[in-house]
Amino acid sequence: MALELGLSLGFSPRETFDRWASIARRAEEIGADMLWVIDSQIAMKDAYVALALLARETNRLRFGPGVTNLLTRHPTVVANAMNTLAFLAPGRVQVGIGLGDSAVFPIGKKPMLIADCEQGVKELRSLLRGESRNYGAGDIALSFKVDPVPPIFLAASQPRTLELAGAIADGVIIMGPSDPDTVQSQMETVDAGARRAGRDPSSVFRDLWVTIAIGGPEAVKDVKSWASGQARWLSKWKAVPASLERFRGEMESAAASYDFQSHLSLSADHASSISDDFAKVLAVVGDHEECIKRLRQLSAFGADRITLTVQSGGRERRLDDIAAVWNGLKAAAS
């Protein structure tokens, strides 16, 4: 199976609906297979509204929330929304679920526990299939069914969530540093989770998310806000790869200074909490040839799809750069 190209972007507070539709159509034109829409209600316009527009404005592109959570949105709400989208665009909807991050911390909540996430994914799959559930007021089910049922992708970066994805999800969204040692370990952990559940590891679709900045020496500035968020998250890990231990102080600094109101904003003050060197380890940064080399290295660990971020600011140009790099990656692999 050929390696797929995914894109991840949010519906910016400054973006018009017309421009959002135009960007989606351009993503389809350059050959993207999947478009994940960031679901972060404090930092972005509503993801579900953005997804509905994608259903009408694109013809081939698959899409879904990347990622939603089952804390701010009840499983019945998610199931109804995703099946409604699938009714509009059959076979094109994929449901990205996470434990909760930028959507939950700013409202005083914590990410889901692993056990609660497992239960939530099972509930969501049941609802998507049209089966009934009981939430304390009697059996309920959605009022309609769709065929095919949208697959569920679980976002994961740390071992327990990666194992859970391997055990119960249709696909896994692998998040974290664009570090070969980390990615290889994550893939192996998904395999282990699948085997423990009696599944064939190859049945779990692997979507490797990579933040990318294509350009000259100044390109690193485009990823430092995201990288500071990644550093914040890494500070919570029980163990980080040995190759990242030298950046431990920067992880702690990022955790202390991160502002969710400016989540993923290129101009966020917290972008300065980490060094250019750390950002270049966490993300793929460089000219076209450098990015092709890094992506080829990362793709060697068994990804079915690589999803690249589309930063705000000149997104049409960024899409053209991504298309050039992706075409170069395919040429190098042939």
C-alpha positions in Angstrom: 0.0 0.0 0.0 1.4 3.4 -1.0 2.2 5.8 1.8 -0.7 8.3 2.3 -0.4 12.0 2.8 -2.4 13.6 5.6 -2.6 17.2 6.6 -3.4 18.8 10.0 -4.7 22.3 10.4 -7.1 24.4 12.5 -9.9 26.7 11.5 -8.0 29.9 12.5 -9.9 32.7 14.4 -9.0 35.0 11.5 -10.1 32.7 8.7 -13.2 33.2 6.7 -15.4 30.4 5.6 -14.6 31.1 1.9 -10.9 30.9 2.6 -11.2 27.7 4.6 -13.1 26.1 1.7 -10.4 27.3 -0.7 -7.6 25.8 1.4 -9.5 22.5 1.6 -10.0 22.4 -2.1 -6.3 23.2 -2.6 -5.4 20.3 -0.3 -7.4 18.0 -2.4 -5.7 19.3 -5.6 -2.2 18.6 -4.3 -3.1 15.0 -3.7 -3.7 14.9 0.1 -5.6 11.8 1.2 -6.7 13.0 4.6 -7.4 16.3 6.4 -7.5 16.4 10.2 -9.1 19.5 11.7 -7.9 20.6 15.2 -10.6 20.5 17.8 -9.6 23.1 20.4 -12.5 25.4 21.3 -10.4 28.1 23.0 -7.8 28.5 20.3 -9.8 27.8 17.1 -13.1 28.2 15.4 -15.4 25.1 15.9 -14.0 22.0 14.3 -17.3 20.3 13.6 -18.6 23.3 11.7 -15.4 23.3 9.7 -15.8 19.6 9.0 -19.3 20.0 7.7 -18.0 22.5 5.2 -15.3 20.0 4.0 -18.1 17.5 3.4 -19.7 19.9 0.9 -16.6 21.5 -0.6 -14.4 18.5 -1.4 -15.0 15.4 -3.4 -12.4 12.8 -2.6 -10.6 14.0 0.5 -11.1 12.1 3.7 -11.5 14.2 6.9 -12.2 14.1 10.6 -11.5 15.8 13.9 -7.9 15.7 14.8 -8.5 15.2 17.6 -11.7 15.4 19.6 -12.3 14.2 23.1 -15.0 12.5 25.1 -14.9 15.0 28.0 -16.0 18.3 26.4 -18.1 16.3 23.9 -20.3 13.4 25.1 -20.0 10.2 23.1 -23.6 10.6 21.9 -22.7 14.0 20.6 -19.6 12.8 18.8 -21.3 9.8 17.3 -24.3 11.9 16.0 -22.0 14.5 14.5 -19.6 11.9 12.8 -22.5 9.9 11.4 -24.1 13.0 10.1 -20.9 13.9 8.3 -20.7 10.3 7.0 -24.2 10.7 5.7 -23.0 13.7 3.7 -19.8 12.1 2.6 -20.0 8.3 2.8 -16.7 6.6 3.4 -14.7 9.8 3.9 -15.0 10.4 7.6 -12.4 9.2 10.2 -12.9 9.9 13.9 -9.8 11.1 15.8 -10.1 10.7 19.6 -7.6 11.8 22.2 -7.4 11.8 26.0 -7.8 15.7 26.0 -5.2 18.4 26.0 -5.8 22.0 24.9 -9.5 21.5 24.9 -9.6 20.4 28.6 -6.8 22.0 30.5 -8.0 25.6 30.0 -11.5 24.7 31.5 -10.0 23.2 34.6 -10.3 19.5 33.6 -7.8 16.8 33.3 -7.2 14.3 30.4 -9.2 11.1 30.5 -7.8 8.1 32.4 -6.7 5.2 30.2 -9.5 3.0 31.5 -12.1 5.7 30.9 -10.7 6.2 27.4 -11.0 2.5 26.6 -14.6 2.5 27.8 -15.3 5.7 25.8 -14.0 4.3 22.6 -16.1 1.2 23.0 -19.2 3.2 23.7 -18.5 5.5 20.7 -18.0 2.5 18.3 -21.2 1.0 19.5 -23.1 4.3 19.0 -21.6 4.7 15.5 -22.9 1.3 14.6 -26.4 2.2 15.7 -26.4 0.1 18.8 -28.1 1.1 22.0 -26.4 2.3 25.2 -27.7 3.2 28.7 -26.4 6.3 30.4 -28.8 6.0 33.4 -32.1 7.1 31.8 -32.8 4.0 29.8 -31.5 2.6 26.5 -30.8 5.1 23.7 -29.5 4.9 20.2 -28.9 7.2 17.3 -31.9 7.8 15.1 -30.1 6.7 11.9 -27.2 4.5 10.7 -24.5 5.0 8.1 -22.6 2.5 5.9 -19.7 2.3 6.1 -19.3 3.1 9.8 -16.5 5.8 10.4 -13.3 4.2 11.8 -11.9 5.4 15.1 -8.3 6.6 15.4 -6.9 7.0 18.9 -4.2 9.6 19.3 -1.3 8.4 21.4 2.3 9.2 22.3 3.1 7.4 25.5 3.2 3.6 26.1 -0.1 2.9 27.8 -2.1 4.9 25.2 -0.2 3.4 22.4 -0.9 -0.1 23.7 -4.6 0.7 24.0 -4.7 2.0 20.4 -3.1 -1.3 19.3 -5.7 -3.2 21.3 -9.0 -1.5 20.4 -8.6 1.2 17.7 -9.1 1.0 14.0 -6.1 3.3 13.6 -3.5 5.1 15.8 -2.4 8.7 15.4 1.2 8.6 16.6 2.1 11.9 18.1 5.4 13.2 19.6 8.9 14.1 18.6 10.0 13.5 15.1 12.9 11.5 16.5 13.7 8.1 14.9 14.3 6.3 18.2 11.0 7.6 19.6 9.0 6.7 16.5 10.4 3.2 16.3 9.7 2.6 20.0 6.1 3.9 19.6 5.5 1.6 16.6 6.7 -1.4 18.6 4.5 -0.5 21.5 1.4 -0.4 19.2 2.4 -3.9 17.9 2.7 -5.2 21.5 -0.8 -3.9 22.4 -2.3 -5.5 19.3 -0.7 -8.9 20.0 -1.8 -8.8 23.6 -5.4 -8.3 22.4 -5.1 -11.1 19.9 -5.0 -8.8 16.9 -2.8 -8.8 13.9 -0.6 -5.7 14.4 -0.8 -5.0 10.6 -4.6 -4.5 11.0 -4.0 -1.2 13.0 -3.6 1.7 10.6 -0.6 3.9 11.5 -0.8 7.6 11.0 2.4 9.4 12.0 2.0 13.1 12.7 4.9 15.3 11.9 5.2 19.0 12.3 7.1 20.5 9.5 8.6 23.9 8.4 10.0 24.1 4.9 12.5 26.8 4.1 15.7 28.5 4.9 17.4 29.2 8.3 14.4 31.3 9.5 11.9 28.4 9.0 12.4 27.1 12.5 10.5 30.1 13.9 7.3 28.6 12.3 7.5 25.5 14.5 8.7 26.9 17.9 5.2 27.6 19.2 4.1 24.0 18.4 7.5 22.7 19.7 7.0 24.5 23.0 3.7 22.8 23.4 5.3 19.5 22.6 8.1 20.2 25.2 5.3 21.0 27.7 3.8 17.6 27.1 7.1 15.8 27.3 7.7 17.3 30.7 4.8 15.1 31.9 6.2 11.9 30.5 7.6 9.4 33.1 10.5 8.8 30.8 11.7 10.5 27.6 14.0 9.0 25.0 17.7 9.3 26.0 18.3 11.5 22.9 16.1 14.1 24.5 17.3 14.1 28.1 19.7 17.0 27.4 16.6 19.2 26.8 15.0 18.4 30.2 15.4 22.0 31.4 13.7 23.4 28.3 10.8 21.0 28.8 10.2 22.3 32.3 10.5 25.9 31.1 7.9 25.3 28.4 5.5 23.7 30.9 5.8 26.7 33.2 5.2 29.4 30.5 2.7 27.8 28.1 -0.4 29.9 27.4 -3.4 27.8 26.0 -5.1 31.0 24.8 -2.3 31.2 22.2 -2.2 27.5 21.5 -0.3 26.9 18.2 -0.1 30.7 17.4 3.1 31.5 15.6 3.5 34.7 17.6 2.9 33.1 21.0 5.2 34.3 23.8 5.8 30.8 24.9 7.6 30.0 21.6 10.7 31.6 23.1 10.8 29.0 26.0 12.8 26.5 23.9 15.9 26.7 21.7 16.1 26.4 17.9 18.1 23.2 18.4 15.4 21.6 20.5 12.7 22.7 18.0 14.7 21.1 15.1 14.7 17.8 17.0 11.0 17.8 17.7 9.9 18.9 14.2 11.2 18.4 10.7 12.8 21.7 9.6 14.9 22.6 6.6 14.9 23.1 2.9 13.2 20.7 0.6 16.0 18.2 0.4 16.5 18.2 4.2 12.8 17.6 4.8 12.7 14.8 2.3 15.6 13.1 4.0 14.0 13.4 7.5 10.6 12.2 6.3 12.1 9.2 4.4 13.9 8.2 7.6 10.7 8.4 9.7 8.6 6.6 7.1 10.9 3.5 7.4 9.2 2.5 10.7 5.9 1.3 9.2 3.7 4.3 8.9 0.7 3.9 6.6 0.2 7.7 6.4 2.3 10.7 7.4 0.3 13.7 8.4 2.0 17.1 8.1 1.0 20.2 9.9 -0.1 23.2 7.8 0.9 26.2 9.9 -1.1 29.5 9.7 0.1 32.4 7.6 0.4 31.9 3.8 -1.2 28.4 3.8 -1.4 28.3 0.0 2.3 28.7 -0.2 2.8 26.1 2.6 0.7 23.6 0.7 2.7 24.1 -2.4 5.9 23.5 -0.4 4.4 20.4 1.1 3.4 19.1 -2.3 6.9 19.6 -3.6 8.5 17.8 -0.6 5.9 14.9 -0.9 6.5 14.5 -4.6 10.3 14.4 -3.8 9.7 11.8 -1.1 7.7 9.6 -3.5 10.4 9.9 -6.2 13.1 9.0 -3.7 11.2 5.9 -2.6 10.6 4.7 -6.2 
